[in-house]
Amino acid sequence: MSRIGRLPIAVPAGVDVTIDGRSVTVQGPKGTLHRDLHPDMLVAREGDSIVVTRPTEQKVHKQLHGLTRTLVANMVIGVSDGYRKGLEITGVGYRATKIGNNLQLNLGYSHPIEIEAPDGISFELENPTRLAVVGIDKELVGQIAARVRSTRKPEPYKGKGVRYAGEYIRRKAGKAGKIGGKK
């Protein structure tokens, strides 16, 4: 049995979970999330927890078991605590500014890059080189953070670009670091 799939999902106080067939709706203090799950997976509420079970031991059902449990658990955590993905900007003159709900990035291009915040996502600026993507949907927070990072990925020679908070960039030696250079 799946180690992740068999774990019950604890539902904290203030969070309401509605299961209607294959659709699950979770309401909490931070908002509401809705998701349609695979029709083969069985989701049931047992007291203060949610249990996901699979109908057979087929490989497909084993794969869906842990996935379904994780998706529902992420929804419960999202509406109660929310998700936050930090980003750091490194480079001379590289900075981020917030214009309304949108994020404007100056990353050494001839023009500023503007990223619109979809519904349920907000940008927080700690300073011009540190920002965070905040929301209740883990998948959407990660997707928007990846879109911001893809505007100027960190390069390995000087380390300039947009990286996740705490991400390690393997540095390379440039041409000057070559041993046994030109004679």
N, C-alpha and C positions, 0 to 999 in steps of 0.2 A: 504494500500500500504506500501511496505517496507520503513522504514525511511531512511535506508542507500541506498537502491537501487534507490530511486527516486532522489537523489542528483546528479546534473551534475558534471562531472569530468573536472576541469579546465586544459587546456593544456597550459603550459608556453611557452614563446618564445624560439625557438631553439629546440623544440621537435616536431617530425613529426610522426603522427599516420596514419597508413594505415589499412583500414578495408576491407577485402576481404571475404565476406560471413561470415563464422564462425571463420576465423583466423584473429588475430589482431597482427600487427607488430608495435613496438614503437621504434623510433630511437632518440637518444639524444646525448648530449656532452659526456656522460660517456660510451655509447655503444648502443647495439641493443638487444631487447627482443622480442620473438615471442611466442604466445600461441594460441592454438585452444580452443575455448569456446564451451559451450553446444549449439547444433544446434537450440534449441527452443528460446534462448535468442536473442533479437534484439539489436544490437549495431549500433548507428548512430552518425555521426559527425554533430554538429549544431554550426557553427561559431567557436568560440574559446573553445568549450567544447564538451564533449562526453556524450551521454545520453544512458542509458541501459533501455530497456522496456521489459515487459513480455507479452506473448500472452493471457494468461487466468489468472483467480484467483485460479487455482488449487494449492493445498498445495506444490507440487513439484516445480511449477513455482515460487511461493512465496519464497521458500527456495533458488532457484538458482538465483533469482533477486539480492539480496544483495551480494551473493558470487561473481557473475560475475562482478558487479560494483567494488567490492573491489579488485579483481584480476587485472582489467584494471587500477584502480587507483594506485595500487602498482607498476605496470609496468611503469607508467608515472613518479612517484616519484623516482623510481630506476634509470632510465636513466638520470634524471635531477640532483638529489641530491645524490643518492646512499644510501646504508644501512650499519650500523655498529653495531656490537653486542660485548660489552665488557665482558671480563672474568677476574677473579681474582684468583690467586693461593695462598693458605694458607697452611703452613706447613714448618717445618725445613728441609732445603735442597731441597725443591720442587722448580723447576724453569723451564722456557721455553726458548729455543733458536731457532733462525731461521737459517736453513741451506738451502740456495738457496730459493726456493719458499715453501719449506716444513717446518713444525713445529716439533721440537723435545722436548718432555716433559720428565723431570726427576721427577717422583712422588713417589719415595720410593719403586718401584719395583726393581727386580734384573737386569732389562734392561731398556734402554730408549724407549719411545714410539714415533714413527714417524708418523705424519699425513700429507698426501699429499694434497696439495691445488688443487682442481679441477679448470677447466677453469672458469674464471670470479671471482675467490675468491682469496684474498690475506690476509696474516696475518701481523699485525703490533704489534711490541713489544715496549711498553712504557718503561718498565724495566723488569727484569727477572720474576716478579710475576704479571705483568699486561699486558694483550694482548687484541687484538681486531680482529674480523673476519670482513672483509670489502668486499663488492661486490654490484652489481646492482640488483640481484635477491633476494628478501626478503625471499622467501622460502628456497633457497639454503644457504643463510647466516645463517638462524636459524638452518637448519639441520646440518651444519658443526660445529656451536657453540655447539649444543647439543651433537655431537659426541666427541668434545674436552672435554666437561663437563663429559661425561659418562666414560672417562678413569679413573677418581677417583672422584666419587661423594662426596660432602661434608658430613662428618659424624656428628652426633648430639652431641657427647661427647666432642671432642676437637675442632671441627669445621674445621678440616684439609680437604683439597681437592680442587677441581676446582669448582668455583661458578660463576654465572652471576654477573656482576657489579651491586651492590646495592641489591643483593638478601639477604634476611634475613633467617638465619638458626636457627630453634628452637633448643635451647640447652637443653640437658637432664642432670640431676645429675647422677653421676656414683654410684657405690656401696657405696662409702663413704658418699654420700648424703642421704642415706636411714635413716629414722627416726626410733628409737627403734631398734637399731642394736643388734648384738649378745651379750648375757650376760655371 
